[in-house]
Amino acid sequence: MSDVGAITYGYCTPVTPSDSVDDPSGPFAGLLVGTAGNLVVYPLGGPQGVGTGFPITIAVVSGQYILFPVRRVGATSNTATVFGLVGANVRQGK
């Protein structure tokens, strides 16, 4: 049995993709996809560098949420536009 819940954020902000620098507005609690495409992300707290499996590329659609912490959105091979979700990440359930 699962509980129905809601995740809330304080605000969203535009993300500046970069292959070498974490976004100064981040890290982000999640992302909101504005334009569909391939999304290249560097998860927060995971191993660093391509040799360890990061960054990761995800095919996303407009309106989709990425519900894990992200420290950077890559520029190379990234065709999606996203907004960073910042602030309170509260899970409310039954």
Legacy VTK file of the C-alpha trace (Angstrom):
# vtk DataFile Version 3.0
C-alpha trace
ASCII
DATASET POLYDATA
POINTS 94 float
0.000 0.000 0.000
1.343 3.427 -0.846
0.606 6.835 0.569
-0.419 9.711 -1.662
1.859 12.650 -0.991
2.935 16.015 -2.262
6.373 17.508 -2.621
6.642 21.290 -2.349
9.450 23.703 -3.163
10.078 27.301 -2.182
10.606 28.615 -5.720
12.067 27.787 -9.126
14.888 29.514 -10.961
16.420 29.308 -14.443
19.391 26.945 -14.731
22.616 27.817 -16.547
24.056 24.621 -18.088
27.813 24.085 -17.671
30.174 21.141 -18.050
32.648 22.481 -15.497
30.933 24.710 -12.917
28.052 23.957 -10.534
25.139 26.396 -10.945
25.504 29.279 -8.458
21.747 29.123 -7.743
22.014 25.470 -6.696
22.239 22.834 -5.614
18.663 22.094 -6.581
16.248 19.832 -4.707
14.853 18.814 -8.110
14.201 20.122 -11.618
11.155 21.073 -13.683
11.458 20.436 -17.420
10.350 23.346 -19.617
11.403 21.974 -23.006
11.652 18.266 -23.845
14.917 16.674 -24.938
17.961 14.964 -23.486
18.832 16.229 -20.021
22.397 15.875 -18.755
22.619 16.083 -14.944
25.241 15.753 -12.231
23.470 14.390 -9.121
24.253 15.924 -5.743
26.276 13.699 -3.444
27.124 11.077 -6.056
30.515 10.088 -7.436
32.229 12.743 -9.552
33.516 12.456 -13.110
32.655 10.531 -16.254
34.795 7.537 -15.250
32.466 6.784 -12.340
29.248 6.967 -14.368
28.395 10.650 -13.998
27.040 12.776 -15.584
23.887 10.915 -16.502
21.616 11.588 -19.479
17.837 11.282 -19.188
15.251 11.625 -21.977
12.637 14.029 -20.566
9.304 15.529 -21.641
7.910 19.006 -21.053
6.302 19.347 -17.624
8.230 16.433 -16.122
9.794 16.719 -12.670
13.211 15.328 -11.787
12.788 14.371 -8.139
16.359 13.937 -6.939
18.968 16.539 -5.907
21.093 17.971 -8.739
24.259 20.043 -8.429
24.792 20.804 -12.121
23.066 20.572 -15.497
25.536 19.756 -18.264
25.875 21.785 -21.460
27.296 19.237 -23.927
24.580 16.990 -25.437
21.899 18.697 -23.319
18.868 19.628 -25.451
16.309 20.146 -22.656
15.503 23.388 -20.855
14.921 23.102 -17.115
14.210 25.180 -14.034
15.877 24.453 -10.706
13.558 23.765 -7.766
14.888 25.387 -4.608
13.767 25.641 -1.040
11.614 23.551 1.236
11.250 19.953 0.139
8.455 18.706 2.347
6.742 15.377 1.857
3.226 15.270 3.206
1.307 12.036 3.293
-1.608 10.251 4.819
LINES 1 95
94 0 1 2 3 4 5 6 7 8 9 10 11 12 13 14 15 16 17 18 19 20 21 22 23 24 25 26 27 28 29 30 31 32 33 34 35 36 37 38 39 40 41 42 43 44 45 46 47 48 49 50 51 52 53 54 55 56 57 58 59 60 61 62 63 64 65 66 67 68 69 70 71 72 73 74 75 76 77 78 79 80 81 82 83 84 85 86 87 88 89 90 91 92 93
